[in-house]
Structures are given as structure tokens and as C-alpha cells.
Amino acid sequence: MSQDLPLRKTGIRKVVGGASLGRFKENHGLEKIGDWEVSQSQSAKTLQEAAQYLKTQDIPVAFPTETVYGLGADATRSAAVKGIYSAKGRPSDNPLIIHIADLAMLRQVLQPLTQDNGLSNGSHDRIPDIYKPLIERFWPGPLTILMPNQIPSKLAPEVTAGLATFGVRMPASTLARSLIKLVGAPLAAPSANASTKPSPTTAAHVLEDLNGRIELILDGGPCSVGVESTVVDGLCSPPVVLRPGGVSIDELRRCSGWEDVEKAYKDHSEAGKTAPRAPGMKYKHYSPKARVVLYEANYSDLRKGIDHQDLELKENNNTKVGVIRTRYWQPGGGLECGEFGQQTRQAESVECENQDVVELQVRDADLYDSPDGARVGKVLDISIGKDSRSIAHGLFSALRELDRLGADVIFVEGTVDDEDIGAAVMNRLRKAASQTKS
């Protein structure tokens, strides 16, 4: 992260989302998401102020989507987009995803600029046919598609990092779509965290990372999905998934033209000199400060819990061991612990779609070197649920909370790496892990 970035006063503005912020003009088929209209509600007025800021300033604004909080800037202005890279400390060859309010905005971006009078003429639809089944089924939602970048392009060159394509998605959040519509331009918006740190799912997470580096955070409450969007490329044959996320590969295969979609990502950072085809491919991401040890779901001794030999104890008997549990581990992950006390902190409580309330409670207990041995530290224990959606929602929050509490090492019980959102969860965990047991 840039060390010479001027210190700024960071403020949080609460915005109530929901249907009161706007609606799509009534239409059919693909055009049911053709044109987003913003209401005149009080919350919309707050967004109008934020939109004016984004139009006139080169400092990005943090805002919520259904996946994670984004750090947004006008994708058509180079100075504004450069502000994202500065605030995050993000490598300049890591491309950005743009976010649109409706299909009308996407079609504007797909029209190449002329040198004399703005948009060139052309009445045909430039949205590739391969993407239309996905758009109709998954937009608005956690799916990013790769589009051909026009020459000359309406997008700032910093968005694409020199690539011939750009990633675009339409967020499910009415707050995000309304903000974008009021700006009147797509927003380039990576996750609103310091580069390489766990993605933020609350406004508090954003403040923790970017306090003093941006001026405005729009607080729309916790994000419902918890991991970033799925990124796909349909411009090649067969089409591929470049990053797993909120839409599973099985769901993609149910769409016409995507029956043979393949996985084209790796569960580690892809080093090299070339720019990555999508965010999250080249550099280490999602990492807390603590050492992370991941126990894969296929590890033969997974249900026995944490191997004591994997501990690296401090000499002062004050080691803090974080434990993130999913399906099988008991509190403490099988380590020799004393009695767990009352919760030390409730990190987050959120009602997920079609599920019960997810509560991330941190409980602590003394850690011992053997059943009758000496105290060697403390265990900080969090359960993030047993189903994939709960695990996805709670993962980043749990990593951040254990970091905040000073954990020296974090042991994570992995989940099943199937082709639903579990693939996205394990992809993020493998990128965060310093050591993997499989």
C-alpha cells in the first residue's frame, strides 16, 4: 500500500436499501433488467450526494453489494480509477470489474467511442449471444462476465490492465444499482479492503482497512453472500470459469451454451509477468495477518481435529490459537482446552436468504500442552455453520475477527469442495493458507 497517501477523514453514512430505492421499468425477457429507475426516497437523496462526489472527486467510495463491500470509482475516468489502486495498494496489472445499473448502461459501454461526437452509430445488440442465457437467469446477481473491450474504449485503460476484455456484472443490491445509475457511469469496484487482506462484508471491515485512505463509506448492512462473484469467459470455446463465486458451475451448466463449461482457475496465486484474465488469479488474496493452517475435508484424520504438532507455541505461554469450525470439529478443534467461557464478542449476526440467522460468536478457553499439563496459551473458537452458504457468509468475518483478537495461528476446518459455493470457499481458503493438510 502506498505510504505517501494523504491521511483523510473517513465517514460512514447509513443507507437503508430495499425496494424503496428504485425499480426496473416494466418489460419482458432480457429487457426486464433493461432500465433501472431511482426513486425519490430519503435514502436515495443520500445516494445522490455520494453520486455527486463520485462524479467530481478522484477518491473512491465504499458501498455494499450482495457479495462483499466494493470500492467504487467512475470507470470512465483514469484519475478516479487510479484512486482505487492507491487506496488499496493494489498492483496495477490486476484488472478491475465494472458494475452496471442496467442493460442500457452495458450497451453504452459496448459502443466504441468516436473521435468527434461521442458514441458511434450502430443499432445491433453488441451483447454476445453466449451470455444472454446467463444474464436472463443470474442478473442481477453474483456473476461477472468477460466482454470484448471496444477500440477506442469508453473505459479508462486502468480498468482492463491492458487486456482486450473487461469484466462486468450487475449487482443484486438495489443500493448499488441506484448509486451507479445516479453516477450515470459504470463503477469500477474491487473489494473494499487493503490488497491481500480478507474481503469486507460489513462497513466496519472497510473502516478497519481503509480508515484515513478514503472519505466515504456507505453502510447498507452486512452482505448476504459473503464471497465475491463468479467470473466466466464465454468468448472462448468451451466457456470457462475463471474464478468460483456466488454462482456454481452446476448452475451454469443448466444454461444453453454452457453445458460444457470448464474450470480454468487454480487454488493458488498464479505468478508470472502477464496480467491475469480476471481478479483473484495472480496475487495472494484473502490473507489475515496470522498464519493459517487449513485442514482439507478429504484429510484422513480431519474428524480427529487439530494435530498438536502443528502448533508453534511461544516461550511466554501466551500463544493465541484461533479455531474456525464447520461440520465436524468440536469446540477447540480437539486441542487440550479448559472450560469455554461466555462469548467474548459476537462478531456478526445476519439473516441469510432461506436460512436461519448466522451468529459468529467467539468463545475462549485456556490451552494446555497435555491433559494434565501446563497452560500454554488461549484458544479463540468460532463456528461458522455447517452448510456451504453459512460458511461462505461467515468466512471472511471469522478470519478478520480472529486477526483483531491477536491470534498467532488460525486453524480452519475445510468444507466439501464440490461444485456449489463450497468451491468458492475452498478457493479463498487455499489462497489464504500458509499450510494445508490433505
C-alpha positions in Angstrom: 0.0 0.0 0.0 1.2 3.5 -0.9 3.0 5.1 2.1 2.6 8.7 0.8 -1.2 8.7 0.5 -2.5 11.7 2.4 -4.4 10.9 5.6 -8.2 11.6 5.1 -11.1 11.8 7.5 -13.3 8.7 6.8 -17.0 9.0 7.4 -19.8 6.3 7.4 -23.2 7.1 6.1 -26.1 4.7 6.8 -28.3 4.0 3.9 -31.4 1.9 4.0 -31.7 -0.3 0.9 -34.6 -2.3 -0.4 -37.3 -1.8 -2.9 -37.9 1.8 -1.9 -34.7 2.9 -3.7 -35.9 2.1 -7.2 -37.2 -0.4 -9.7 -36.7 -1.7 -13.2 -39.1 -0.3 -15.9 -41.6 -3.0 -16.6 -40.6 -5.1 -19.6 -40.2 -8.7 -20.7 -37.4 -11.3 -21.3 -33.9 -9.9 -21.2 -35.3 -6.3 -21.1 -36.9 -6.8 -17.7 -33.5 -5.6 -16.4 -33.1 -3.1 -19.2 -33.6 0.2 -17.4 -33.3 0.9 -13.7 -35.2 3.9 -12.2 -34.2 5.5 -8.9 -36.9 6.7 -6.5 -37.1 10.0 -4.7 -36.8 8.4 -1.2 -34.7 9.9 1.6 -32.2 7.1 1.2 -31.9 7.9 -2.5 -31.1 11.5 -1.6 -28.1 10.2 0.4 -27.0 8.3 -2.6 -27.4 11.4 -4.8 -24.8 13.1 -2.6 -22.5 10.1 -2.9 -23.0 10.0 -6.7 -22.1 13.7 -7.0 -18.9 13.0 -5.0 -18.0 10.2 -7.4 -18.6 12.4 -10.4 -16.3 15.2 -9.1 -13.7 13.6 -6.9 -10.9 11.1 -7.6 -11.2 9.4 -4.2 -13.2 6.1 -4.3 -16.3 5.4 -2.3 -17.0 2.2 -0.4 -20.5 0.7 -0.9 -22.2 -2.6 -0.2 -23.2 -5.3 -2.7 -24.8 -8.7 -2.1 -21.3 -10.3 -2.3 -18.8 -8.0 -0.4 -18.3 -4.3 0.0 -16.9 -2.7 -3.1 -14.6 0.3 -3.5 -16.1 2.2 -6.4 -14.9 4.9 -8.8 -16.1 6.2 -12.2 -14.8 3.5 -14.6 -14.6 6.0 -17.4 -12.1 8.4 -15.7 -8.5 7.4 -15.3 -7.8 9.7 -12.4 -10.7 8.2 -10.5 -9.7 4.6 -11.2 -6.1 5.3 -10.2 -7.6 6.4 -6.8 -8.7 2.8 -6.2 -5.3 1.4 -6.8 -3.8 4.0 -4.4 -6.3 3.4 -1.6 -6.0 -0.4 -1.8 -2.3 -0.7 -2.6 -3.4 -2.9 -5.5 -1.0 -4.0 -8.2 -1.7 -2.0 -11.4 -1.8 -5.2 -13.6 -4.7 -6.7 -11.7 -7.8 -5.9 -13.7 -11.0 -4.4 -12.2 -14.6 -5.5 -12.6 -17.1 -2.8 -13.6 -20.6 -2.7 -12.1 -23.6 -1.5 -14.1 -27.1 -0.5 -13.1 -28.9 -2.0 -16.1 -28.5 -3.3 -19.6 -28.9 0.1 -21.1 -25.6 1.1 -19.3 -23.9 -2.1 -20.5 -24.9 -1.3 -24.1 -23.4 2.2 -23.8 -20.1 0.7 -22.7 -20.1 -1.7 -25.6 -20.4 1.1 -28.1 -16.9 2.3 -29.2 -16.2 5.9 -28.9 -15.7 8.1 -32.0 -13.1 10.8 -32.0 -15.6 13.5 -32.9 -19.0 13.2 -31.3 -19.0 10.6 -28.6 -20.8 7.3 -29.2 -20.6 5.7 -32.6 -23.6 4.7 -34.5 -24.8 1.1 -34.6 -28.2 -0.4 -33.8 -27.3 -4.1 -33.4 -27.0 -5.5 -29.9 -23.4 -5.9 -29.0 -24.1 -8.3 -26.1 -22.7 -11.7 -27.2 -25.4 -14.3 -27.6 -23.5 -16.8 -25.4 -24.1 -14.6 -22.4 -27.8 -13.9 -22.8 -29.0 -17.1 -21.1 -26.7 -16.3 -18.1 -27.9 -12.7 -18.0 -31.5 -13.7 -18.0 -31.1 -16.2 -15.2 -28.4 -14.7 -12.9 -28.6 -10.9 -13.3 -28.8 -9.0 -11.1 -26.6 -11.2 -9.1 -23.1 -12.6 -8.2 -21.9 -13.3 -11.8 -19.2 -11.5 -13.7 -18.9 -12.0 -17.5 -15.9 -11.1 -19.7 -16.8 -8.8 -22.6 -14.7 -7.6 -25.5 -13.3 -4.1 -24.9 -14.1 -1.8 -27.8 -11.4 0.3 -29.6 -11.4 3.1 -28.8 -12.9 2.2 -25.4 -15.2 4.2 -23.2 -13.4 2.7 -20.1 -10.3 4.1 -18.5 -7.3 1.9 -19.5 -6.5 1.3 -15.9 -9.7 -0.8 -15.6 -8.6 -3.5 -18.1 -4.8 -3.6 -17.2 -4.0 -3.8 -20.9 -6.3 -6.7 -21.6 -8.6 -6.9 -24.7 -11.6 -7.8 -22.4 -13.3 -6.4 -19.3 -15.3 -8.0 -16.6 -18.8 -6.7 -15.9 -21.6 -7.6 -13.5 -25.0 -6.2 -12.4 -25.2 -6.4 -8.6 -28.3 -7.6 -6.9 -28.1 -4.8 -4.3 -30.7 -2.1 -5.0 -28.4 0.3 -3.2 -25.5 -0.4 -5.5 -27.6 -0.2 -8.7 -29.2 3.1 -7.6 -25.8 4.6 -6.8 -24.4 3.5 -10.2 -27.5 4.9 -12.0 -27.2 8.2 -10.2 -23.5 8.5 -11.2 -24.5 7.8 -14.8 -21.5 5.7 -15.5 -20.3 2.2 -14.6 -18.3 1.9 -11.3 -15.0 0.0 -11.3 -15.2 -1.7 -7.9 -12.9 -4.3 -6.4 -13.5 -5.4 -2.8 -13.1 -2.5 -0.3 -10.2 -3.9 1.6 -6.4 -3.4 1.7 -4.9 -5.5 -1.0 -4.3 -9.2 0.1 -6.5 -8.9 3.2 -9.8 -10.7 3.7 -12.7 -9.2 1.8 -15.0 -6.9 3.8 -18.6 -8.0 4.4 -19.5 -5.1 6.7 -18.9 -1.3 6.8 -16.8 -1.9 10.0 -14.4 -4.2 8.0 -13.9 -1.4 5.4 -13.2 1.1 8.1 -10.7 -1.2 9.7 -8.6 -1.4 6.4 -9.2 1.9 4.7 -9.7 4.4 7.6 -7.8 7.6 6.6 -7.4 6.4 2.9 -10.9 7.2 1.7 -13.5 9.7 2.8 -16.9 8.0 2.5 -18.3 4.5 3.3 -22.0 3.8 2.6 -23.3 1.4 5.2 -26.0 -0.8 3.9 -25.6 -3.5 6.5 -23.8 -6.9 6.2 -23.5 -8.6 2.8 -25.7 -11.6 2.2 -23.5 -13.8 0.0 -20.1 -13.3 1.7 -17.8 -14.3 -1.2 -17.1 -12.5 -4.5 -18.8 -13.1 -7.8 -18.2 -16.0 -10.1 -16.2 -14.8 -13.2 -16.8 -16.6 -16.5 -15.4 -16.2 -20.0 -17.8 -17.2 -22.8 -15.6 -15.7 -25.6 -13.6 -18.9 -25.8 -14.7 -22.5 -26.6 -15.6 -24.2 -24.4 -16.5 -21.4 -22.0 -14.7 -21.4 -18.7 -14.9 -20.3 -15.1 -12.0 -18.0 -14.2 -13.0 -17.5 -10.5 -15.5 -19.5 -8.4 -18.0 -17.5 -6.5 -21.7 -17.0 -5.8 -23.0 -18.9 -8.8 -21.9 -22.5 -9.0 -20.6 -24.4 -12.1 -23.6 -26.8 -11.9 -25.9 -23.8 -12.2 -24.0 -22.5 -15.2 -24.3 -25.9 -16.9 -28.0 -25.7 -16.8 -27.9 -22.8 -19.2 -28.0 -23.1 -23.0 -24.5 -23.0 -24.5 -22.8 -23.6 -21.1 -23.3 -27.3 -20.7 -19.6 -28.0 -21.2 -18.2 -25.1 -19.2 -14.8 -25.9 -17.6 -12.8 -24.8 -14.6 -9.9 -22.6 -15.6 -8.7 -21.3 -12.2 -6.2 -22.6 -9.7 -6.4 -22.6 -5.9 -3.2 -20.7 -5.5 -1.8 -17.4 -6.8 -0.7 -17.7 -10.4 2.6 -16.0 -10.6 4.0 -14.6 -13.8 4.6 -11.5 -15.8 1.3 -11.5 -17.8 -1.8 -9.7 -16.5 -4.4 -12.1 -15.0 -7.5 -12.7 -17.1 -9.7 -12.0 -14.0 -9.2 -10.6 -10.5 -8.1 -13.0 -7.9 -6.0 -15.2 -10.2 -2.4 -13.9 -10.0 -1.8 -12.5 -6.5 -2.2 -13.8 -3.0 -5.6 -12.8 -1.7 -7.8 -13.1 1.4 -5.0 -13.4 3.9 -5.2 -12.4 7.6 -2.0 -11.4 9.4 -2.0 -14.7 11.4 -0.6 -18.0 10.0 -3.5 -20.0 8.5 -3.5 -23.8 8.6 -6.2 -25.4 6.5 -7.4 -29.0 7.2 -9.0 -30.1 3.9 -12.3 -32.0 4.0 -10.6 -35.1 2.5 -7.8 -35.2 5.1 -7.9 -38.7 6.6 -7.7 -37.5 10.2 -10.0 -34.5 9.8 -12.5 -35.6 12.3 -9.9 -36.1 15.0 -9.3 -32.3 15.0 -6.1 -30.3 15.1 -2.8 -32.1 15.4 -0.9 -30.7 18.4 2.3 -31.0 16.4 1.0 -28.2 14.1 1.1 -25.7 17.0 4.0 -23.3 17.2 4.0 -22.3 20.9 5.5 -19.1 22.2 8.0 -19.3 25.0 5.9 -17.0 27.2 3.0 -19.4 27.4 0.8 -16.8 25.8 0.1 -18.3 22.3 -3.3 -17.3 20.9 -4.8 -20.1 18.7 -7.8 -19.3 16.5 -10.1 -22.2 15.5 -12.7 -21.9 12.8 -15.1 -24.8 12.8 -17.6 -26.1 10.2 -19.1 -29.6 10.1 -17.3 -32.0 12.5 -14.9 -30.3 14.9 -15.9 -29.9 18.5 -15.1 -26.6 20.3 -11.4 -26.1 20.4 -10.9 -28.4 17.4 -9.7 -31.3 19.6 -6.9 -29.3 21.4 -6.5 -29.7 25.1 -8.6 -26.9 26.4 -10.1 -25.7 29.7 -13.8 -24.8 30.0 -15.0 -22.4 27.4 -16.4 -19.2 28.9 -19.2 -17.0 27.7 -18.8 -15.4 24.3 -16.0 -12.8 24.2 -17.6 -11.0 21.2 -20.4 -11.6 18.8 -18.7 -10.8 15.5 -21.8 -10.7 13.4 -25.4 -11.6 13.3 -27.1 -11.8 9.9 -30.2 -13.4 8.4 -29.1 -15.2 5.2 -31.5 -15.9 2.4 -33.6 -19.0 3.0 -31.6 -19.8 6.2 -31.6 -19.1 9.9 -29.7 -16.2 11.5 -26.0 -16.8 11.3 -24.3 -15.8 14.5 -20.5 -15.7 14.7 -19.7 -16.0 18.4 -16.1 -16.1 19.6 -15.6 -18.1 22.8 -12.3 -18.6 24.6 -10.6 -21.2 26.8 -7.2 -21.8 28.3 -4.9 -24.0 26.1 -2.8 -26.8 27.7 0.1 -28.8 26.4 -1.4 -32.1 27.6 -4.5 -33.3 29.6 -2.8 -32.6 32.9 -0.1 -30.3 31.6 0.8 -26.6 31.9 -1.2 -23.7 30.4 0.5 -22.6 27.2 -2.0 -20.0 25.9 -5.6 -19.4 24.8 -8.0 -20.8 22.3 -10.3 -18.5 20.4 -13.1 -20.6 18.9 -15.7 -19.7 16.2 -18.2 -21.9 14.5 -19.4 -20.6 11.1 -22.1 -23.2 10.4 -22.4 -26.5 8.6 -23.9 -25.6 5.3 -22.0 -24.0 2.4 -23.9 -20.8 2.3 -23.4 -20.1 6.1 -19.7 -21.0 5.8 -19.3 -18.7 2.8 -21.1 -15.9 4.6 -19.1 -16.2 7.8 -15.6 -17.0 6.5 -14.1 -13.5 5.9 -15.7 -12.2 9.1 -14.2 -15.0 11.2 -10.7 -14.5 9.7 -10.9 -10.8 10.4 -12.2 -11.2 13.9 -9.5 -13.7 14.9 -6.9 -11.3 13.5 -8.4 -8.5 15.5 -8.2 -10.6 18.7 -4.5 -11.2 18.0 -4.5 -14.9 17.0 -1.0 -16.1 16.2 -2.3 -19.0 14.2 -5.7 -19.9 12.8 -6.8 -23.5 12.2 -9.6 -23.9 9.7 -11.8 -26.9 9.2 -12.3 -27.0 5.5 -15.6 -27.8 3.8 -16.5 -30.1 0.9 -15.0 -28.9 -2.4 -18.0 -29.7 -4.5 -19.2 -27.6 -7.4 -21.5 -25.2 -5.4 -20.4 -22.2 -3.4 -18.2 -24.6 -1.5 -15.7 -24.4 -4.4 -15.5 -20.7 -3.9 -15.0 -21.0 -0.1 -12.2 -23.5 -0.5 -10.6 -21.5 -3.3 -10.4 -18.5 -0.9 -9.1 -20.6 1.9 -6.4 -22.2 -0.1 -5.1 -18.8 -1.2 -5.1 -17.7 2.5 -3.4 -20.8 3.9 0.2 -20.9 4.9 -0.1 -24.7 5.4 -2.6 -27.2 4.1 -3.3 -30.7 5.5 -4.8 -33.0 2.9 
